Amino acid sequence: MEIKSYKGKFTFIRRRTTNVVMLSVSFLAAIITIAPLILIFYYTISKGIANLNINFFTKLPTPVGESGGGMVNAIIGTLILIAIGGGIGIPVGILSGVYLSEFGKNKFGAIVRFFADVLSGIPSIVVGVVAYTLVVIPMRHFSALAGGIALAILMIPTITRTTEEMIKLVPQSYREAGLALGIPKWKITVLIVLKTAWKGIATGILLGLSRAAGETAPLLFTSLGNRFWSTNIFQPIASLTVYIYQYASSPFKDWNDQAWTAALVLIILISLLSLVFRIITRSKYRT
């Protein structure tokens, strides 16, 4: 009996030690993962907070050699580009994800899934060149519409694959219960499946929007940029990412400082976007 008791105590100690060690290793891995992100946030805030004032949100950029000014045109332009990209990419991504999950168990579905995976790995500059060829050249000028289409192409694979995986997590019994009640399959998909998987789908949408908001290369080939006030989607438009690229590579210290402030504002915009999505999904589908 004493031998069994010692064996039981030894097994308990070994399991507890293993549990503590593995939890410690997991915690350390999590710290290592988020440490670069925290450092990026800290460095961006420390460099960009100095020029963050009301003028940055209300005034246009100043000419070379003049201090001050702001990027109100770039902030509005970025929001317009995200809105255009989201208006095109979100419906296409969600509908394609629904098709792949609910109806795509065939060769065509496999082809769509393959191309979605390939598209997610294509460099953004290639997407910009494609949008330039398909939109800018036929229109004969750069435009916010071309930039929004380029951003939409970048959003679609992320939203598609996330929607597909989230819908697959919805229990099959939900669908069977709806069919047993005589509900058409399309109503089951829209009213039950999508509603159940909405929080995960919203996360995919947020990831797609965040990626699009931080892209520069596609916009250099499509929306180009604009140092003046413009909200016309058929004309070149300013964006924060293009300004960051131009100002950070310039030899002028004032422009370098404003590039850091623009980067900080971009982070703030994405954070606010994330917060709004969380509030919407939490309040609308709270149980």
N, C-alpha and C positions, 0 to 999 in steps of 0.2 A: 504493500500500500504506500509506503514512504517513497519507494522508487517511482511509482506512478505520480505521486504528488510532486516530486522534484521535476519529473518530466513535464508535468502540466505547467508548473511555474516557469520552467525554462522556455517552454513554447510561448507562454504569454509574454515573457520579457523579450524574446526574440521578435515576436510579431509587433510588439509595441515599439521596440527600437527601430525596426524596419519602417514602420509607419512614420515615426518622427523623422528619420533620415530622408525618406522619400518626400515628405511634406516640405522639409527644409530645402531639398534640392529643387522642388517645384517652385517654391517661393523665390529662391535665388534666381532661377531661370526667368520668372516673371519680372523680377527687378531688372535683370540684364536686358530684357525685352523693352521695357518702358523707359529705361534710363536714357537712351538716345533721344527719344521723343521729348522727354522732360528737358534735356539739355538744349534741344532745338527751340522749344518754347521759351526757355529762359533767355537764350542768346538773342532770339528775335525780339522779345519784349525789351530787353536791355538796350538794344540798338535802335529800336523803332519808336519807343515811347517818347523820346525827346521832341519829335516833330509832330506828335499826335495832338492836334488841336482843332478848333472849330473851323479854321481856314482850310484845313486839309479836306474837310467834308463839304465845303461850300464854294471854293474857288477853283478856277481852272489852272493848269500848269503855267508857270511863268517862263519867259524866254531864257535862253542860255545867258548866264551872268547875273541874273536877277534872283535874289533870294526870296523865300516865302512861296506863296502859291499853294495849290492843292491838287486833288485828283478827283473832283466830284464827277467829271465826265467819265473817268475810268471806272468808278464805282457803279454808276448807273449803267454803263456799257457792259460791265461784267454781269450785272443782274439781268440785263436784256438777253445777253448771249446764253446764260444759264436757262432763262425762261424759254427761249426758242429751242435749245437743245432738249430740255426736259419735255416740252410740248410735243416734240417729235419722238424722242427716244423712249420715254416712259410708256406710252401706249403700245408702241411696237414691241418693247421688251417684255411687258406683262403679257400681251396676247400671245407672243411666240413662246413664252415660258408656259403658259396655260396649255397651248397646243402640244408642246413636247411632253408635258406631264400627263395630260388627260387623253390625248389622241395620237401622240407621236410614236407609238410602238410599231413603227414600220420603217421601210427603207428611206422614205422621204424625211421622216423624223430623225433618223440617224444622220442623214446628210446635213440637215439644219443644225443639229447638235454639234457635228464636227466643225462646220463653218463658224459657229458661235465661239467654239473653243479656239479656233485659229485666229479669229478676229480679235479676241481678247489679248492675244500675244503679239499682235502687229504693232510696231512702234508708232507713236502718235504722229510723228512727222510724215510717215507714209500716208496716214489718213488725211493729213493736211494737203499733201500733193494730189491725192485722189479727189478731194473736195475742190481743189483748185481747178483740176481738169474738168470735172463734171458740172461745177456751178459757176466758178469765177470766169472761166474762158467763155462759156456761152453767154453770160451776162455782160461780159466785156468790162467788168470793173469789180473791185473788192466790195464786200458788203457784210453786214451783221448776219444776214440770212445764211450766207455761205459759212460763216463761222459757227452759227448755231447748228447747221447740218453736220459739220465736222465733229462738233461736240456730241451730237446725237449718236453718230456712228460709234464713238468711243463709249457711250453709255450703254448701248443696246446689249452687248454680250454679257456685261456684268448683271444687268437687270434680268436678262433672259435666264441665265443659269441660276441665279438666286431664286427667282420665281419658281422655276422648275423644281428645285430641291425643296423649297418650303412647301409647295403643294404636295410633293411626295410624302411629306411628314404628316399630312392630315390622315387620320385613321380611315381605312377603307369602310369601316362600319358606318361612318357618317354618310357616305355615298349610298350604301346599301339601304340604310334607313330611309333616305329620301326617295329612292326608287320604289321601296315597299309602300310608300304613301302615295305613289303615283305622280311624283313631281318629275317634270322633264329633266333630262340630264343637263341641259344648258342652264336651267335655273338652279340646279344643285351646285354646279360649278361656280356660278356668279354669287348666289345668296348664301351658300354654306361653305364651300371649299375656299373661295377667295377671302371670305370674311374671317374664317378660322386662321388662314395663313397670312393675314394682312400685315401683322407686325414684322414677320420675317421678310416679307416682300418690301415693306417700307425701309428696312435696313439696307436691302439691295439697291433700292432707289437712291437712298442717301449716299451709298458708296459710289454709285454712278455719277451723281451730281457733284460729289466732292472731287472725284478724279477729273471731271470735266472742268470744274472751276479752277483747278491748278495747272491746266495745260497752257503751254505757250506756243510750241512749234506749229500746231494746226492753225492757230490764229494769225501767225505771220504770213501764211499762204492764203488766208481767206478774208478775215475782217481787217487785216493789216494794222490798223490803228488810226487815231485821229486826235490831234492836240486841241481840237475845238469841241464845243458842245454839239452833240448830234445824237438823236434818238431814232433816226430813220433807219429801218432795218435793211433798206436797199442801198445804203451808203456805208463807207468805212466807219468803224466805230472804235472807240477807245476801250481798253481792258486793263485791269490791274496787272495781269501776268506779263503782258507785252511791255508795259511801263517798267515793271521790275527788271525785265531783261535789258531794256534800253538804258535805264538809269544806273543799274548795277555795273554795266560795262563801260560807262562813261568816265572821263577823267576828272569830273567835277565833284567835289566833296558834297555840295548841297544836293546834287542828284543822287549820290550814293546814299546819303542819309534818308532821302525821300523813298528810295527803293526799299530800305528796311522798314519804313513806316507803312508802305504799301503792302509789304509781306505780312506785317502785323494785322493790318486791316483785313486782308484776305483770310487770315486765320480766324479773325473775329467773325467775319461773314459766314464762314463754313460752320463755326461753332454755333452761331445763332440759327443757322439752317437746321443743324442737328437738333437743337433744343426745340425748335418749332415742330419738327417731325415727331419727336418724342411726346410732346404735349398733345398733338393731334391724335396719334395712335393710342395714347394712354387714356385720354378722355372719351374718345368715341367708342372704344371697344372694351372698356373696363367692365369686369364681371363682378 
